[in-house]
Amino acid sequence: MDRLKGILMIVSGALCWGATGPMMEWLLHTTSITVSFMLAVRLIIAGTLLLLFLQLRGKKVMAIWKLSAWRNQLIIFSIVGMLGVQFTFVKSIEESNAIVATLLQFLAPIFIVVYISFIHKKWPPKAQIIGIAGTLFGLFLLLTNGSLQSLMVSRTALLWGVALGFTYAFYTLYPARLMKEWGVLVVVAWGLLLSGIELGVIGRIWSSDEWMLLTDSTVIWMMAALVILGSAAFVLFLSSLHYISAVETSVLSSVEPLAATIISVIWLDAAMYGWQYAGMLLMLIFVVYLSIAGKEKEVV
């Protein structure tokens, strides 16, 4: 029963997160809302609500600020990790679409493998090299539809996608000590709030004309859904780890791009072609293989 609960949690979380991509794409492409404003408002609200929830549950959310070492790590995480992932993901959506952006974040395992290999000063195992090569070939098909003469997304979108993979890898690796010491939800809650404040200050959102967009009921409901679905996805993902392994979580989270694709095709009339679908499938297969191969190597 616990295993089934974990599977339902991660699949539900992946579906929630997969749905946020098309919703952000709709906001960016059909309204005049900007990436900075949308993200700042969303992050601040989500971080504040999560901190209030933790405070009501009796968590000492302010304790992490008492030691400078932890405080500095939290600030770095909020800028490079949390804000980095969120901003590059939404910019990838703005420059391409939700399907491409969601798949480009699967470049993160490659950056992680390269980083670990560099630290240990040795080539990655053969299984990981195969996983990397297969993922990159799938990405090639996704971006070109199998033709060297065409690129289905702009170079700008590709650059943002690569940055997304890098920041997602940093987001995965860097806060490990922070989360072990203070708990995942406390670190993420502060990361959300701080990254939203940082982006809000940079974008001077208090003087933005975009606040008027929030008088539109459709925009309000869409923003509320983004906060709720995004927060639910993260909580469900973390909760699933209590019942199933990290490898199983990684495999089942592959539902995310499939959800983004189905919603985008049905709701946004997104156009994809044969070799792009093949590329998407290859990326999912080899990312799963890369996760399993990495876990087996770790166990050995």
Secondary structure as GFF3:
##gff-version 3
##sequence-region A 1 300
A	DSSP	alpha_helix	2	30	.	.	.	ID=ss1
A	DSSP	alpha_helix	35	56	.	.	.	ID=ss2
A	DSSP	three_ten_helix	63	65	.	.	.	ID=ss3
A	DSSP	alpha_helix	68	76	.	.	.	ID=ss4
A	DSSP	pi_helix	77	83	.	.	.	ID=ss5
A	DSSP	alpha_helix	84	95	.	.	.	ID=ss6
A	DSSP	alpha_helix	98	104	.	.	.	ID=ss7
A	DSSP	three_ten_helix	105	107	.	.	.	ID=ss8
A	DSSP	alpha_helix	108	120	.	.	.	ID=ss9
A	DSSP	alpha_helix	126	144	.	.	.	ID=ss10
A	DSSP	alpha_helix	155	173	.	.	.	ID=ss11
A	DSSP	alpha_helix	176	182	.	.	.	ID=ss12
A	DSSP	alpha_helix	184	203	.	.	.	ID=ss13
A	DSSP	three_ten_helix	205	207	.	.	.	ID=ss14
A	DSSP	three_ten_helix	209	215	.	.	.	ID=ss15
A	DSSP	alpha_helix	217	240	.	.	.	ID=ss16
A	DSSP	alpha_helix	246	252	.	.	.	ID=ss17
A	DSSP	alpha_helix	255	267	.	.	.	ID=ss18
A	DSSP	alpha_helix	274	299	.	.	.	ID=ss19
###
